[in-house]
């Protein structure tokens, strides 16, 4: 199954990531995980840099954290709303209120 951009709210983050990896077809997966704390501005910069790396194959960027602060949300907004060619984003968090 082709992975597409989505938001997943779950308390079983590791299991969800494993399920996504099992479902992928030929997509490349890049994970940026902060399971124990808030997604940092440095994490956001890393995601943006990875998103703009040229690639002919589809790259799925998985972002996971307990909290995405408003500053981080603002940094990621453009790249998630208007992703570069061949990029998909999957956000995983434990609560809808954290994004």
C-alpha positions as a Markdown table, in Angstrom:
| # | Residue | x | y | z |
|---|---|---|---|---|
| 1 | Unk | 0.0 | 0.0 | 0.0 |
| 2 | Unk | 1.3 | 3.5 | -0.9 |
| 3 | Unk | 1.8 | 5.7 | 2.2 |
| 4 | Unk | 0.2 | 9.1 | 2.0 |
| 5 | Unk | 0.4 | 12.2 | 4.1 |
| 6 | Unk | -1.7 | 12.0 | 7.2 |
| 7 | Unk | -2.0 | 12.7 | 11.0 |
| 8 | Unk | -2.2 | 9.7 | 13.3 |
| 9 | Unk | -3.3 | 10.1 | 16.9 |
| 10 | Unk | -2.3 | 7.0 | 19.0 |
| 11 | Unk | -0.7 | 6.0 | 22.3 |
| 12 | Unk | 1.1 | 3.2 | 20.5 |
| 13 | Unk | 3.7 | 5.2 | 18.6 |
| 14 | Unk | 6.3 | 2.5 | 18.1 |
| 15 | Unk | 3.7 | -0.1 | 17.0 |
| 16 | Unk | 2.2 | 2.4 | 14.5 |
| 17 | Unk | 5.6 | 3.2 | 13.0 |
| 18 | Unk | 6.3 | -0.6 | 12.6 |
| 19 | Unk | 2.9 | -1.0 | 10.9 |
| 20 | Unk | 3.6 | 1.9 | 8.5 |
| 21 | Unk | 7.0 | 0.4 | 7.6 |
| 22 | Unk | 5.4 | -3.0 | 6.9 |
| 23 | Unk | 2.8 | -1.3 | 4.6 |
| 24 | Unk | 5.2 | 0.6 | 2.5 |
| 25 | Unk | 5.8 | -0.4 | -1.1 |
| 26 | Unk | 8.8 | 1.3 | -2.7 |
| 27 | Unk | 8.8 | 4.5 | -0.6 |
| 28 | Unk | 11.8 | 5.6 | 1.4 |
| 29 | Unk | 11.0 | 6.3 | 5.0 |
| 30 | Unk | 12.8 | 9.0 | 7.0 |
| 31 | Unk | 12.0 | 9.1 | 10.8 |
| 32 | Unk | 12.4 | 12.1 | 13.0 |
| 33 | Unk | 11.3 | 11.0 | 16.5 |
| 34 | Unk | 11.1 | 12.7 | 19.9 |
| 35 | Unk | 9.2 | 10.2 | 21.9 |
| 36 | Unk | 10.2 | 11.5 | 25.4 |
| 37 | Unk | 9.8 | 15.2 | 24.9 |
| 38 | Unk | 8.7 | 18.1 | 22.7 |
| 39 | Unk | 9.6 | 18.2 | 19.0 |
| 40 | Unk | 12.4 | 20.9 | 18.9 |
| 41 | Unk | 13.2 | 23.7 | 16.6 |
| 42 | Unk | 16.3 | 21.7 | 15.6 |
| 43 | Unk | 14.1 | 18.7 | 14.8 |
| 44 | Unk | 12.0 | 21.0 | 12.6 |
| 45 | Unk | 15.1 | 22.4 | 10.8 |
| 46 | Unk | 16.2 | 18.8 | 10.2 |
| 47 | Unk | 12.8 | 17.9 | 8.7 |
| 48 | Unk | 12.8 | 20.9 | 6.4 |
| 49 | Unk | 16.3 | 20.1 | 5.2 |
| 50 | Unk | 15.4 | 16.5 | 4.5 |
| 51 | Unk | 12.2 | 17.6 | 2.7 |
| 52 | Unk | 14.1 | 19.7 | 0.2 |
| 53 | Unk | 16.6 | 17.0 | -0.7 |
| 54 | Unk | 16.0 | 16.1 | -4.3 |
| 55 | Unk | 14.8 | 12.6 | -4.9 |
| 56 | Unk | 13.2 | 10.7 | -7.8 |
| 57 | Unk | 11.6 | 8.2 | -5.4 |
| 58 | Unk | 8.8 | 9.1 | -2.9 |
| 59 | Unk | 10.1 | 9.9 | 0.5 |
| 60 | Unk | 7.8 | 9.6 | 3.5 |
| 61 | Unk | 8.9 | 11.7 | 6.5 |
| 62 | Unk | 7.5 | 10.4 | 9.8 |
| 63 | Unk | 7.4 | 13.0 | 12.6 |
| 64 | Unk | 6.6 | 11.8 | 16.0 |
| 65 | Unk | 6.6 | 13.5 | 19.4 |
| 66 | Unk | 4.5 | 14.0 | 22.5 |
| 67 | Unk | 4.2 | 17.8 | 21.8 |
| 68 | Unk | 4.6 | 20.0 | 18.7 |
| 69 | Unk | 5.0 | 23.5 | 20.1 |
| 70 | Unk | 3.5 | 26.5 | 18.3 |
| 71 | Unk | 6.9 | 27.6 | 17.2 |
| 72 | Unk | 7.6 | 24.2 | 15.7 |
| 73 | Unk | 4.2 | 24.1 | 14.1 |
| 74 | Unk | 4.8 | 27.5 | 12.4 |
| 75 | Unk | 8.3 | 26.3 | 11.2 |
| 76 | Unk | 6.8 | 23.2 | 9.6 |
| 77 | Unk | 3.6 | 24.7 | 8.2 |
| 78 | Unk | 4.7 | 25.7 | 4.7 |
| 79 | Unk | 6.6 | 22.4 | 4.0 |
| 80 | Unk | 3.7 | 20.3 | 5.2 |
| 81 | Unk | 1.0 | 22.4 | 3.4 |
| 82 | Unk | 3.0 | 22.6 | 0.2 |
| 83 | Unk | 5.4 | 19.6 | 0.2 |
| 84 | Unk | 8.2 | 19.4 | -2.3 |
| 85 | Unk | 7.9 | 16.9 | -5.1 |
| 86 | Unk | 7.8 | 13.2 | -4.1 |
| 87 | Unk | 7.5 | 14.0 | -0.3 |
| 88 | Unk | 4.8 | 12.8 | 2.0 |
| 89 | Unk | 4.5 | 13.6 | 5.7 |
| 90 | Unk | 3.0 | 11.5 | 8.5 |
| 91 | Unk | 2.6 | 13.1 | 11.9 |
| 92 | Unk | 2.2 | 10.8 | 14.9 |
| 93 | Unk | 1.3 | 12.1 | 18.3 |
| 94 | Unk | -0.6 | 10.9 | 21.4 |
| 95 | Unk | -3.2 | 13.8 | 21.4 |
| 96 | Unk | -4.8 | 15.9 | 18.7 |
| 97 | Unk | -4.3 | 19.0 | 21.0 |
| 98 | Unk | -0.5 | 18.7 | 20.8 |
| 99 | Unk | -0.4 | 19.7 | 17.1 |
